[in-house]
Amino acid sequence: MVKVLHCNDLVPGCMFEARGICDEEVIAEFADHIATAHNMFEISDETLVMINKAIHEEACRRVRFARM
């Protein structure tokens, strides 16, 4: 299952979503994002704890098709 981190959970108003098959992939993608979009080039231990808590498994999306 895919893991996801919504930047909005940590930076209100930001709609970026980092995804990966493991926490490490999500954190790497999120680190790139916060460096470029939020000018945050270092992640403190406290921030890393918050990031890890915000990562969760992505809920399955169901698509409904209209009947004809």
N, C-alpha and C positions, 0 to 999 in steps of 0.2 A: 504494500500500500504506500502511496505517496505521502510524504510529510510536507507540511506547509507552515510558513510563518508570514503573517500579515504585518507589514510594517506599521500599519495603523494601530496595532496593539501596543506599540512602543513609541511611535511618533504620530500623535493624532493628526489626521488629515492626509497622511501619505497613503496612497492606494497600491503601493508596490507589494508584490507577493513573491517570496522566495520558496522554491520547491526543490525537493530532492528525494532520493530513496532512503537516505539516512540523515541523521542530525548534522553530521560533518558537511555534507553537500549543501544543506540548507544554510548553515552558518557561513560557509565560504561565499555563497551567492549573496547573502545578506550583507556580509562584510564589504563586498565590492559595491553594493548599492549604497550603503551608508557613507562610504568614503566619497563616492562621486556625487550623490544627491544631497547629503547632509553634512559634508566636510568633516566627518568623524573618522579620523585615520587610525586611531588606537581604540581598542575595546578593553575596558577595565574588567577585573574579575567580577565586580558587582553587576556590570552590564551584561557580561556573559551569562551569569546566573539568570538574569531577567530574560535574555534571549532564549536560553534553554527551556525555561518555563513556558514561553509563548509558542514554542513549536508543538504542533499536534498533527495527528493523522487527518488527512483530508477526507471529508465525508463524501460518500458516493453521490454522484449527481445523477438524478433521474431525468430523462428527457421524455416528455409526452408528445406523441404525434397526434395531430388532428385526424379524426376519422372523416372519411369522404363519403 
